Amino acid sequence: MLTRSPFLLTGPRHGRPFEADATYQASGQPKPVVVFVHGFKGFKDWGHFPLLADFFAGRGFVFVKLNLSHNGLVVGGTGDLEDLEAFGRNNFSIELDDIGQVIDALFEPDASPVPAADLDLSRLYLVGHSRGGGLVLLKAAEDPRIKAVATWAGIADVDQRWPQPMLDEWQRTGVLHVPNTRTGQQLPLHYQIVEDYVANRPRLDIPHNVRRRLRQPLLLVHGDQDETVPHAAAHALQQLKPDAELLLVPGATHMFGGAHPWPAATLPEPAHFIAEQTADFFQRQA
């Protein structure tokens, strides 16, 4: 039987609470840990993500997923994007700190949602989807506790996705709105995300960190029909880290067959395939 343990954290710098949960088989035996990071406009319980947690737990992992603190969700809220002002105040530094806070909690017996006997923190792995893929690359580059990394449709850069004319207009108005086609919302992004990137570029530059600082084994998973992040991003990352394993999934799109909501009781076939491949990759690192 699987155990799902929710827990709540509050960012020490921004003071905003955010939710996470751990799914595992409570056997009292140490298990490797996977921390999963969602992407832009995503959240921990989007679509088929809870089924991913069940899959990895069934394969013998502790699977931890979190809502990044400024992803637009509210603790005790609707379970979907509703705090658009928080969404607009988000930046990459905040997100990296959120991931670090979840990892720190796992290492603290009084804060961890999982009993120490069920954790093997010497086998701590990260998986990130889309923008979350870029985040896990950056986090692994700065945190040696992470032993291996996998990206699913991960971005390969930040600033190259911001053309100069867009930056000029963004700076002039102070805010850029991006559509959420799923909900019809216009999501604000305040210019501070650019300022944060410029101020913290050594920490947030994905190509630099992958090339110079990322030492852990890396699996790059991408659909060859990705409509959001072209699979050229995976090739670019492999060029930066030639020992990375690259898995191109024929016919797979950005969400690997998933949608929100996801009514089925089983994973979409492409998502199940990449979950299997990722679990195998992590188990080979033991």
Contacts in CASP RR format, 6 or more apart in sequence:
PFRMAT RR
TARGET T0000
AUTHOR 0000-0000-0000
METHOD contacts of the structure
MODEL  1
MLTRSPFLLTGPRHGRPFEADATYQASGQPKPVVVFVHGFKGFKDWGHFP
LLADFFAGRGFVFVKLNLSHNGLVVGGTGDLEDLEAFGRNNFSIELDDIG
QVIDALFEPDASPVPAADLDLSRLYLVGHSRGGGLVLLKAAEDPRIKAVA
TWAGIADVDQRWPQPMLDEWQRTGVLHVPNTRTGQQLPLHYQIVEDYVAN
RPRLDIPHNVRRRLRQPLLLVHGDQDETVPHAAAHALQQLKPDAELLLVP
GATHMFGGAHPWPAATLPEPAHFIAEQTADFFQRQA
1 25 0 8 1.000
1 26 0 8 1.000
2 23 0 8 1.000
2 24 0 8 1.000
2 25 0 8 1.000
2 54 0 8 1.000
2 57 0 8 1.000
2 58 0 8 1.000
3 23 0 8 1.000
3 24 0 8 1.000
3 25 0 8 1.000
3 26 0 8 1.000
4 21 0 8 1.000
4 22 0 8 1.000
4 23 0 8 1.000
4 53 0 8 1.000
5 21 0 8 1.000
5 22 0 8 1.000
5 23 0 8 1.000
5 24 0 8 1.000
5 113 0 8 1.000
5 114 0 8 1.000
6 19 0 8 1.000
6 20 0 8 1.000
6 21 0 8 1.000
6 113 0 8 1.000
7 19 0 8 1.000
7 20 0 8 1.000
7 21 0 8 1.000
7 22 0 8 1.000
7 105 0 8 1.000
7 111 0 8 1.000
7 113 0 8 1.000
8 17 0 8 1.000
8 18 0 8 1.000
8 19 0 8 1.000
8 20 0 8 1.000
8 75 0 8 1.000
9 17 0 8 1.000
9 18 0 8 1.000
9 19 0 8 1.000
9 20 0 8 1.000
9 98 0 8 1.000
9 101 0 8 1.000
9 102 0 8 1.000
9 105 0 8 1.000
10 16 0 8 1.000
10 17 0 8 1.000
10 18 0 8 1.000
11 17 0 8 1.000
11 18 0 8 1.000
11 69 0 8 1.000
11 97 0 8 1.000
11 98 0 8 1.000
11 101 0 8 1.000
12 101 0 8 1.000
13 94 0 8 1.000
13 97 0 8 1.000
14 69 0 8 1.000
14 70 0 8 1.000
14 94 0 8 1.000
16 69 0 8 1.000
16 70 0 8 1.000
16 86 0 8 1.000
17 69 0 8 1.000
17 75 0 8 1.000
18 66 0 8 1.000
18 67 0 8 1.000
18 68 0 8 1.000
18 69 0 8 1.000
18 73 0 8 1.000
18 75 0 8 1.000
18 98 0 8 1.000
19 44 0 8 1.000
19 66 0 8 1.000
19 67 0 8 1.000
19 73 0 8 1.000
19 75 0 8 1.000
20 44 0 8 1.000
20 64 0 8 1.000
20 65 0 8 1.000
20 66 0 8 1.000
20 67 0 8 1.000
20 102 0 8 1.000
20 113 0 8 1.000
21 44 0 8 1.000
21 53 0 8 1.000
21 64 0 8 1.000
21 65 0 8 1.000
21 113 0 8 1.000
22 62 0 8 1.000
22 63 0 8 1.000
22 64 0 8 1.000
22 113 0 8 1.000
22 114 0 8 1.000
23 50 0 8 1.000
23 53 0 8 1.000
23 54 0 8 1.000
23 56 0 8 1.000
23 57 0 8 1.000
23 62 0 8 1.000
23 63 0 8 1.000
23 64 0 8 1.000
24 31 0 8 1.000
24 57 0 8 1.000
24 60 0 8 1.000
24 61 0 8 1.000
24 62 0 8 1.000
24 63 0 8 1.000
24 114 0 8 1.000
24 118 0 8 1.000
25 31 0 8 1.000
25 57 0 8 1.000
25 58 0 8 1.000
25 60 0 8 1.000
26 115 0 8 1.000
26 118 0 8 1.000
27 118 0 8 1.000
28 115 0 8 1.000
28 117 0 8 1.000
28 118 0 8 1.000
29 117 0 8 1.000
29 118 0 8 1.000
30 117 0 8 1.000
30 118 0 8 1.000
30 119 0 8 1.000
30 120 0 8 1.000
31 60 0 8 1.000
31 61 0 8 1.000
31 62 0 8 1.000
31 118 0 8 1.000
31 119 0 8 1.000
31 120 0 8 1.000
32 60 0 8 1.000
32 61 0 8 1.000
32 62 0 8 1.000
32 120 0 8 1.000
32 123 0 8 1.000
32 124 0 8 1.000
32 125 0 8 1.000
32 282 0 8 1.000
32 283 0 8 1.000
32 286 0 8 1.000
33 61 0 8 1.000
33 62 0 8 1.000
33 63 0 8 1.000
33 64 0 8 1.000
33 106 0 8 1.000
33 119 0 8 1.000
33 120 0 8 1.000
33 121 0 8 1.000
33 123 0 8 1.000
33 124 0 8 1.000
33 125 0 8 1.000
34 56 0 8 1.000
34 61 0 8 1.000
34 62 0 8 1.000
34 63 0 8 1.000
34 64 0 8 1.000
34 125 0 8 1.000
34 126 0 8 1.000
34 127 0 8 1.000
34 282 0 8 1.000
35 64 0 8 1.000
35 65 0 8 1.000
35 66 0 8 1.000
35 99 0 8 1.000
35 102 0 8 1.000
35 103 0 8 1.000
35 124 0 8 1.000
35 125 0 8 1.000
35 126 0 8 1.000
35 127 0 8 1.000
36 44 0 8 1.000
36 49 0 8 1.000
36 52 0 8 1.000
36 53 0 8 1.000
36 63 0 8 1.000
36 64 0 8 1.000
36 65 0 8 1.000
36 66 0 8 1.000
36 126 0 8 1.000
36 127 0 8 1.000
36 128 0 8 1.000
36 129 0 8 1.000
37 65 0 8 1.000
37 66 0 8 1.000
37 68 0 8 1.000
37 95 0 8 1.000
37 99 0 8 1.000
37 126 0 8 1.000
37 127 0 8 1.000
37 128 0 8 1.000
37 129 0 8 1.000
37 132 0 8 1.000
37 133 0 8 1.000
37 135 0 8 1.000
37 136 0 8 1.000
38 44 0 8 1.000
38 46 0 8 1.000
38 49 0 8 1.000
38 65 0 8 1.000
38 66 0 8 1.000
38 67 0 8 1.000
38 68 0 8 1.000
38 71 0 8 1.000
38 128 0 8 1.000
38 129 0 8 1.000
38 132 0 8 1.000
39 128 0 8 1.000
39 129 0 8 1.000
39 130 0 8 1.000
39 131 0 8 1.000
39 132 0 8 1.000
39 133 0 8 1.000
39 135 0 8 1.000
40 130 0 8 1.000
40 131 0 8 1.000
40 132 0 8 1.000
41 71 0 8 1.000
41 81 0 8 1.000
41 180 0 8 1.000
41 182 0 8 1.000
41 187 0 8 1.000
42 71 0 8 1.000
42 81 0 8 1.000
43 67 0 8 1.000
43 71 0 8 1.000
43 72 0 8 1.000
43 73 0 8 1.000
43 79 0 8 1.000
43 80 0 8 1.000
43 81 0 8 1.000
44 65 0 8 1.000
44 66 0 8 1.000
44 67 0 8 1.000
45 65 0 8 1.000
45 79 0 8 1.000
46 260 0 8 1.000
47 258 0 8 1.000
47 259 0 8 1.000
47 260 0 8 1.000
47 261 0 8 1.000
47 262 0 8 1.000
48 258 0 8 1.000
48 262 0 8 1.000
48 264 0 8 1.000
48 267 0 8 1.000
48 268 0 8 1.000
48 271 0 8 1.000
49 65 0 8 1.000
51 262 0 8 1.000
51 265 0 8 1.000
51 266 0 8 1.000
51 267 0 8 1.000
51 271 0 8 1.000
52 63 0 8 1.000
52 65 0 8 1.000
52 267 0 8 1.000
52 271 0 8 1.000
52 275 0 8 1.000
53 63 0 8 1.000
53 65 0 8 1.000
55 267 0 8 1.000
55 272 0 8 1.000
55 275 0 8 1.000
55 279 0 8 1.000
56 63 0 8 1.000
56 275 0 8 1.000
56 279 0 8 1.000
57 63 0 8 1.000
59 279 0 8 1.000
59 283 0 8 1.000
61 279 0 8 1.000
61 282 0 8 1.000
62 114 0 8 1.000
62 118 0 8 1.000
62 119 0 8 1.000
64 102 0 8 1.000
64 106 0 8 1.000
64 113 0 8 1.000
66 98 0 8 1.000
66 99 0 8 1.000
66 102 0 8 1.000
67 73 0 8 1.000
68 90 0 8 1.000
68 94 0 8 1.000
68 95 0 8 1.000
68 98 0 8 1.000
68 99 0 8 1.000
69 86 0 8 1.000
69 94 0 8 1.000
69 98 0 8 1.000
70 86 0 8 1.000
70 87 0 8 1.000
70 88 0 8 1.000
70 89 0 8 1.000
70 90 0 8 1.000
70 91 0 8 1.000
70 94 0 8 1.000
70 95 0 8 1.000
71 81 0 8 1.000
71 86 0 8 1.000
71 87 0 8 1.000
71 90 0 8 1.000
72 81 0 8 1.000
72 82 0 8 1.000
72 83 0 8 1.000
72 84 0 8 1.000
72 86 0 8 1.000
72 87 0 8 1.000
73 79 0 8 1.000
73 80 0 8 1.000
73 81 0 8 1.000
73 82 0 8 1.000
73 83 0 8 1.000
74 82 0 8 1.000
74 83 0 8 1.000
80 183 0 8 1.000
81 87 0 8 1.000
81 180 0 8 1.000
81 183 0 8 1.000
81 185 0 8 1.000
81 187 0 8 1.000
84 185 0 8 1.000
84 187 0 8 1.000
84 188 0 8 1.000
85 188 0 8 1.000
87 187 0 8 1.000
87 188 0 8 1.000
87 189 0 8 1.000
88 175 0 8 1.000
88 187 0 8 1.000
88 188 0 8 1.000
88 189 0 8 1.000
88 190 0 8 1.000
88 193 0 8 1.000
89 190 0 8 1.000
89 192 0 8 1.000
90 189 0 8 1.000
90 193 0 8 1.000
91 192 0 8 1.000
91 193 0 8 1.000
91 196 0 8 1.000
91 197 0 8 1.000
92 135 0 8 1.000
92 138 0 8 1.000
92 158 0 8 1.000
92 193 0 8 1.000
92 196 0 8 1.000
92 197 0 8 1.000
92 200 0 8 1.000
92 204 0 8 1.000
93 196 0 8 1.000
93 200 0 8 1.000
93 203 0 8 1.000
93 204 0 8 1.000
95 132 0 8 1.000
95 135 0 8 1.000
96 135 0 8 1.000
96 138 0 8 1.000
96 139 0 8 1.000
96 142 0 8 1.000
96 203 0 8 1.000
96 204 0 8 1.000
99 126 0 8 1.000
99 135 0 8 1.000
99 136 0 8 1.000
99 139 0 8 1.000
100 139 0 8 1.000
100 143 0 8 1.000
103 124 0 8 1.000
103 139 0 8 1.000
103 143 0 8 1.000
103 145 0 8 1.000
103 146 0 8 1.000
104 111 0 8 1.000
105 111 0 8 1.000
105 112 0 8 1.000
105 113 0 8 1.000
106 112 0 8 1.000
106 114 0 8 1.000
106 119 0 8 1.000
106 121 0 8 1.000
106 124 0 8 1.000
107 121 0 8 1.000
107 145 0 8 1.000
109 116 0 8 1.000
112 119 0 8 1.000
121 145 0 8 1.000
122 147 0 8 1.000
123 147 0 8 1.000
123 282 0 8 1.000
123 285 0 8 1.000
123 286 0 8 1.000
124 145 0 8 1.000
124 146 0 8 1.000
124 147 0 8 1.000
125 146 0 8 1.000
125 147 0 8 1.000
125 148 0 8 1.000
125 149 0 8 1.000
125 150 0 8 1.000
125 282 0 8 1.000
125 285 0 8 1.000
126 136 0 8 1.000
126 139 0 8 1.000
126 140 0 8 1.000
126 146 0 8 1.000
126 148 0 8 1.000
126 149 0 8 1.000
126 150 0 8 1.000
127 133 0 8 1.000
127 136 0 8 1.000
127 149 0 8 1.000
127 150 0 8 1.000
127 151 0 8 1.000
127 152 0 8 1.000
127 278 0 8 1.000
128 134 0 8 1.000
128 135 0 8 1.000
128 136 0 8 1.000
128 150 0 8 1.000
128 151 0 8 1.000
128 152 0 8 1.000
128 154 0 8 1.000
129 151 0 8 1.000
129 152 0 8 1.000
129 153 0 8 1.000
129 154 0 8 1.000
130 152 0 8 1.000
130 153 0 8 1.000
130 154 0 8 1.000
130 155 0 8 1.000
130 228 0 8 1.000
130 229 0 8 1.000
130 254 0 8 1.000
131 154 0 8 1.000
131 155 0 8 1.000
132 151 0 8 1.000
132 154 0 8 1.000
132 155 0 8 1.000
133 151 0 8 1.000
133 152 0 8 1.000
133 153 0 8 1.000
133 154 0 8 1.000
133 155 0 8 1.000
134 151 0 8 1.000
134 154 0 8 1.000
134 155 0 8 1.000
134 156 0 8 1.000
134 206 0 8 1.000
136 149 0 8 1.000
136 150 0 8 1.000
136 151 0 8 1.000
137 149 0 8 1.000
137 151 0 8 1.000
137 206 0 8 1.000
137 209 0 8 1.000
137 210 0 8 1.000
137 214 0 8 1.000
137 218 0 8 1.000
137 237 0 8 1.000
138 203 0 8 1.000
138 204 0 8 1.000
138 206 0 8 1.000
138 209 0 8 1.000
139 146 0 8 1.000
140 146 0 8 1.000
140 149 0 8 1.000
140 214 0 8 1.000
140 216 0 8 1.000
141 209 0 8 1.000
141 210 0 8 1.000
141 213 0 8 1.000
141 214 0 8 1.000
142 203 0 8 1.000
142 209 0 8 1.000
142 213 0 8 1.000
144 215 0 8 1.000
146 216 0 8 1.000
147 216 0 8 1.000
147 217 0 8 1.000
147 285 0 8 1.000
148 216 0 8 1.000
148 217 0 8 1.000
148 218 0 8 1.000
148 219 0 8 1.000
148 281 0 8 1.000
148 282 0 8 1.000
148 285 0 8 1.000
149 214 0 8 1.000
149 216 0 8 1.000
149 217 0 8 1.000
149 218 0 8 1.000
149 219 0 8 1.000
150 218 0 8 1.000
150 219 0 8 1.000
150 220 0 8 1.000
150 221 0 8 1.000
150 278 0 8 1.000
150 281 0 8 1.000
150 282 0 8 1.000
151 218 0 8 1.000
151 219 0 8 1.000
151 220 0 8 1.000
151 221 0 8 1.000
151 234 0 8 1.000
151 237 0 8 1.000
152 221 0 8 1.000
152 222 0 8 1.000
152 256 0 8 1.000
152 274 0 8 1.000
152 278 0 8 1.000
153 221 0 8 1.000
153 222 0 8 1.000
153 223 0 8 1.000
153 226 0 8 1.000
153 228 0 8 1.000
153 229 0 8 1.000
153 254 0 8 1.000
153 256 0 8 1.000
154 220 0 8 1.000
154 222 0 8 1.000
154 229 0 8 1.000
154 233 0 8 1.000
154 234 0 8 1.000
154 237 0 8 1.000
155 161 0 8 1.000
155 206 0 8 1.000
155 229 0 8 1.000
155 233 0 8 1.000
156 206 0 8 1.000
156 207 0 8 1.000
156 233 0 8 1.000
156 234 0 8 1.000
156 236 0 8 1.000
156 237 0 8 1.000
156 240 0 8 1.000
157 206 0 8 1.000
157 207 0 8 1.000
157 233 0 8 1.000
157 236 0 8 1.000
158 197 0 8 1.000
158 204 0 8 1.000
158 205 0 8 1.000
158 206 0 8 1.000
159 197 0 8 1.000
159 205 0 8 1.000
162 170 0 8 1.000
162 194 0 8 1.000
166 176 0 8 1.000
167 194 0 8 1.000
169 176 0 8 1.000
170 176 0 8 1.000
170 189 0 8 1.000
170 191 0 8 1.000
170 194 0 8 1.000
171 191 0 8 1.000
171 194 0 8 1.000
173 191 0 8 1.000
174 190 0 8 1.000
174 191 0 8 1.000
175 188 0 8 1.000
175 189 0 8 1.000
175 190 0 8 1.000
175 191 0 8 1.000
176 188 0 8 1.000
176 189 0 8 1.000
176 191 0 8 1.000
177 186 0 8 1.000
177 187 0 8 1.000
177 188 0 8 1.000
177 189 0 8 1.000
178 186 0 8 1.000
178 187 0 8 1.000
178 189 0 8 1.000
179 185 0 8 1.000
179 186 0 8 1.000
179 187 0 8 1.000
180 186 0 8 1.000
180 187 0 8 1.000
182 260 0 8 1.000
196 204 0 8 1.000
197 204 0 8 1.000
202 208 0 8 1.000
203 209 0 8 1.000
207 236 0 8 1.000
207 240 0 8 1.000
210 237 0 8 1.000
210 240 0 8 1.000
210 241 0 8 1.000
211 240 0 8 1.000
211 241 0 8 1.000
214 241 0 8 1.000
217 243 0 8 1.000
217 244 0 8 1.000
217 245 0 8 1.000
217 281 0 8 1.000
217 285 0 8 1.000
218 237 0 8 1.000
218 241 0 8 1.000
218 243 0 8 1.000
218 244 0 8 1.000
218 245 0 8 1.000
219 244 0 8 1.000
219 245 0 8 1.000
219 247 0 8 1.000
219 277 0 8 1.000
219 278 0 8 1.000
219 281 0 8 1.000
220 234 0 8 1.000
220 237 0 8 1.000
220 238 0 8 1.000
220 244 0 8 1.000
220 245 0 8 1.000
220 246 0 8 1.000
220 247 0 8 1.000
221 234 0 8 1.000
221 247 0 8 1.000
221 249 0 8 1.000
221 274 0 8 1.000
221 277 0 8 1.000
221 278 0 8 1.000
222 229 0 8 1.000
222 231 0 8 1.000
222 233 0 8 1.000
222 234 0 8 1.000
222 246 0 8 1.000
222 247 0 8 1.000
222 248 0 8 1.000
222 249 0 8 1.000
222 252 0 8 1.000
223 231 0 8 1.000
223 248 0 8 1.000
223 249 0 8 1.000
223 250 0 8 1.000
223 251 0 8 1.000
223 252 0 8 1.000
223 253 0 8 1.000
223 254 0 8 1.000
223 256 0 8 1.000
223 270 0 8 1.000
224 231 0 8 1.000
224 248 0 8 1.000
224 249 0 8 1.000
224 250 0 8 1.000
224 251 0 8 1.000
224 252 0 8 1.000
225 251 0 8 1.000
225 252 0 8 1.000
225 253 0 8 1.000
226 252 0 8 1.000
226 253 0 8 1.000
226 254 0 8 1.000
227 253 0 8 1.000
227 254 0 8 1.000
228 254 0 8 1.000
229 254 0 8 1.000
231 248 0 8 1.000
234 246 0 8 1.000
234 248 0 8 1.000
235 246 0 8 1.000
237 244 0 8 1.000
238 244 0 8 1.000
238 246 0 8 1.000
245 281 0 8 1.000
247 274 0 8 1.000
247 277 0 8 1.000
249 256 0 8 1.000
249 270 0 8 1.000
249 273 0 8 1.000
249 274 0 8 1.000
251 270 0 8 1.000
252 270 0 8 1.000
252 274 0 8 1.000
253 270 0 8 1.000
255 271 0 8 1.000
256 268 0 8 1.000
256 270 0 8 1.000
256 271 0 8 1.000
256 273 0 8 1.000
256 274 0 8 1.000
257 268 0 8 1.000
257 269 0 8 1.000
257 270 0 8 1.000
257 271 0 8 1.000
258 268 0 8 1.000
258 271 0 8 1.000
262 268 0 8 1.000
266 272 0 8 1.000
267 275 0 8 1.000
END
